[in-house]
């Protein structure tokens, strides 16, 4: 039986019939596919093949450096947020779901940047409290609020639109932040979810922001230039177990943002309205106390990072370098490995929540 060294020797490789016999003798049926793969090896081993491979490798490295450079540039470039603070009567930003967490951080940061802010939430008492706190912190700005339950089917977004029309100034920024799991338990097998919980999550995360954006789009165009920021989640890209409905709604938001961005170009409104979707990963808030080493950020950092990306020219943006690093890492890992990591981790969170609820 010929050795492997003898089979793949230059002399044997040059004799096609001898090579075929030796491969079959050494590897039996496996020798047949090996025989047909060898031409690819020969092509790669040739001077021309190695030149092409080298050029392709160089091009790939340059592309990766370009992508990395683009991420760094997004982090350090100056924001064009102030372009949208242009109304003599006062420029307003509407932040949905703004009584706590990321929404409140957005309201705080926008007030700090010179905008008046219209708060939104479903709890009037919390809205009044947050309004007083922010008005005291920024006495030269105006803070107002509107009550609307985003989980409702009653076209409550029309209440928000009416409030916008009554503002003593122009709405130039819409931050569609309202969202979350908003049901208990937060982590639940899809087969065990009630119809009411599914509808609640769809309404809050998809239905309400869709109707609100559609209704406010003509107003934002009239008040141009204007900005729309849609809060997304890494769950919308990954598809996370035990929060399947929430993951799906965030995937919808990403798709809506891309489609609307393309439509703005088709309507020749893209110079008047900028639209972005935020790739938000683990962020500390009242509703999220879970920690991921290195990759967890505060709501304030999330809001500041998002506003820093305004004008970057990208539709989908990470709000923080930690989240960009995490997203890049997930993109390099095979899908099955990501699932293998997420499954046990999310099952652990589900079990911990169930134990906590039983202990109450």
N, C-alpha and C positions, 0 to 999 in steps of 0.2 A: 504494500500500500504506500503510495507516494506521501511524503511529508508535506506539511503546509508550505514550508520554505521552498520545496521543489515545485509545488503547484504554481506558486506565484512568482517564480523566478522569471527574469526577463525573457529567457529563451523559451520557456514553456508558455508564457503569456503570448508570445508571437506565433505559436503553433495552435491554431484555433481548435482543430480536431483533437489534438493531444490534451489540450486544456479541458475540453468538454468531457473526455473519458476520465481524466484524473479527478475532476470535480465529482463526477458520479461515483467513481470508485471510493473516494474518501468520504463523501457526505451523503451518498445515496440520493434520494429524491430531493433533499435540500440543495443539492448541487445544481439543480435546474434553475431555480430563481437566482442563485449566486452567479451563474453563467451570464444571465441576462442583465444583471446589475453591473457587471464588470465594465461594460462600455462607458457607463457613467463615471466609474472610477478612472478609467483611462482618460476620459475627457478632462476630468478635474486635475489629474496628474500632469497633463500636458502644460507646456509653457503658456499657451493661450488661456487654458482653463484656470491656471493659478493667477494669471493677470486679472481675469474677470472676477474671480473670487476675491482677490485682494481689493479690487475697486468697489465691489459690492460691500465688503466689510467696512471699507473707509466711508462709503456713503451712509451706511447704517450708523456708524459712530458719529458722523457729522449730524445726522438727523436727530440722534438722541441728545447730542450736545445742544442742538437748536431748541428741542423741546425743553430741556433743562434750563437753558438760557431764557426761554420765554416765561417759564415759571418764576425764575428769579426776577425778571423784568417786571412782571405783574406785582411782585412783592415790594419793589423799590420805586417804581415809577410814581410820579405825582398824580393824585386823583383829580378828576375834573368835576367832582361833586358840586362845587360852587357855581358851575354853569347853570344849575337848576334853581339857584337862589336869585331870581331876576325880577320878581314882581315888585313894583313900587309900593303896592298896598300890602305886601307881605307874601312870601312864598310858603306854601303849606305842604306838609308831608303827612299822608295817612298811613298809619302803622296798624295793621290788624293784629289782634291777639296781643295787646301791648300792656297788659296789667302786670306781667312778670316775665322772667326769663329773657330770652333773646329779643322778644318784642319790646319789652321795657328798655332794654339796652339800646335798641335802635332808636327809640323815642328820645332817650337821654342824649345819645350821640348827635342826633339830628338837631336837637335844640342847641347843643353846644356849637354846632356848625352854622347857626344863624337861621334855621328854619322854624316856623311855627308848626305845631304838631297836633293832629287830630287823632286822639286815642280811640281804640275800638276794643270792645269786649262784651261779654254777656252779663256781667255782674256790675250793676250800677254803683254799689257801695265801693267796690274795689277801684272802679274807674274814678270816682270822685276823690278817693284817697290818693291815688297816684297822680291825678291832676293837680291836687294841692301841693303835693311834695315836689313835683317838677316845676310848677309855677313859682314856688318859693325859691327853688334853686336857680331858675332862669327868669328873673323878674322882668327882663326886657323882651321876653318872648310871650306868645299867646299859646295857651294849651287848652284845648277843648276836647270833648269826648262824644261818642255816639254808642248807644246800646243796640246790639244785634246778636242774636244767638245763631252762630254759624251752623249749628247742627239742625236747624229748622228747615222745613220745606216751604215756609210761608213767604218766600221772596224777600227776606229781610235785608238783602243787599240794597233794595230800593230805599230803605230808611237811611242807609249810609250815603247813597247818592244824593238824596234830598238834603242831608246835612252838609255835604260838600258844596252844594249849590248856594248854601246860606253863609258860607265862610266869608269873612271880610278880607279877601285876598284870592290868590290863585293856587289851586292844587297842582303841584308840579312833580310830586313824588308819590308813588304808591308802593308800599312794602307789603306784599302778601305773605305775612308771617304766620297767621293763625294756623294751627295744625297740631298734630300729635296723635297719640293713640286714644286718649280721652275716654277710655272705657275701663272698667274693672272686671276681671284682672287685666293688666296691661299685656301680659304674655299669655297667649291662649292658642291652643291648637285650632287650626282653621275649621276643622270638622265640628268643634265644640262651640263656635261663635254663634250667638243669636243673630237673627235677622236684624233686630233693632241696633245691635252693636256694629254690624257691618254697615248699615245705612248711616249711622252716626259718623263713623270714620270717613266714609266716602263724602258725606255732606261737608264736613269740616275741612278736610284736606283737599278736596277736588271741586265739589259742586259750588260751594260758596265763593272761593277765589276766582273760579271761571266766570260765574255770573257777574261778580263785582268788577272784574277787569273789563269784560265786555261792555258793561254799562258806563264805566268811567273812561274808556278809551277816547270817545269823542271830546270829552272835557279836557283830558290830558293833551290831546292834539291841539285843541283851541288855545291852551295855555302854554304851548310849546316854547322852548324845548322841555321835555319831560322825561321822567325815568320810571321804569317798572322793575322791581326786584322781587323775584319769586323764591321763597325759601324752600329749598329741596332737602334731600337727605341722602346719605350714602346708601341707605336701605333701598332707595329707588333704583340704584344701579345693581346692587348685590342680590337683592331678594333675600330677606332675613327671616328665618323660621320663627314661628310663634308671634310674628307681627306681619303676617302675609298681606292683609288688607291694607295696612298702613304702607307697606313697601310698594304695593301696586299703585296707591294714590300718588306717591312721590314720583314713581316712574311716569305717571300720567302728567305731572307738573313739568317734568323735564321735557317731555314730548310736546306739550302745549307751548312751552317757552320757545322751543326750536321752530315750531310751526308758525307761531305768531311773529317771530323775528323774520322769517322768510316772507310772511304776508306783508309785513311793514315795508320790506324792500319792494315787493310787487306793487304796493299801493303808493310807493314813493314817500312813505312816512318815516323811513328809517333814519333820516337826518333830523327828524323832529322828536322821535321817541326812541330812547335807548331801553332795551329789555335784557335782563340778565337772570340766570337761575343760579342759586347758591348751592354748592355741594357741601352740605354741613354734616360733619361726623359727630362723634360724641362730645356733647357740650353740657357743662354743669348747669342745672336749673332746678327749680322746685319740684318739677316732675321727673327729673333724671338725676339720680344720685350715684349712678354706676361710674366707676373709674376704669380707664384704660391707660396704663402707664405710657407716658410720653405723648399719647394722642388725644388726651382730654384737655379742652380749653374752657375758659370762662365765657359767659354770655357777652360780657363787655368786649372781650377780645374778638369774638365772633362778629359782632356788629361793626366794630372799628375796622376789622379786616375786610368785611364786605364793602363798606363805603370807600375803602382805599382802592378797591378794584374798579370803581366807576370810571368809564372811559378807556378801559384796557383793550376794547375791541373784541373780547371773547364773550360768548353767550353763557357758557358753563364755567363757573369759577369756584375755586376753593377759597374759603374765608380766612384760612390761616396756613402757614407753612407746614405745621404739624399734620394738618388734614391732607395737604397736598402730598406730603411724604407718604402718609398712610395709603392714600388712593393710588399713588404710583407703585407702592409695594404690592398692593392687591392686584394691580394690573399685570404684574410679572409672575404671580403665583398661579399655577394651574387651577382651574375652576373646582375640580374635585378636592384639592387640598384646602381651598377656601371653605367649601362646604364642610369638610371634615373638621375644620377649626370652629366654624360658626355653630354647628349643631350642638356640640357639648356645652359651649359657652352659653348659648341662649337657653338650652335646657336647664342649665344651672340657675340662670336668672329666673326662669319660670318656677322651678322648685322652691327657690328662696322666697319668691313672692307668695306662692301658695302657703308656705309655712308661716309667713308673716300674717297673712289674712286669717289663717286658722287660729293664730294666737291672739287675735283681737277680740 
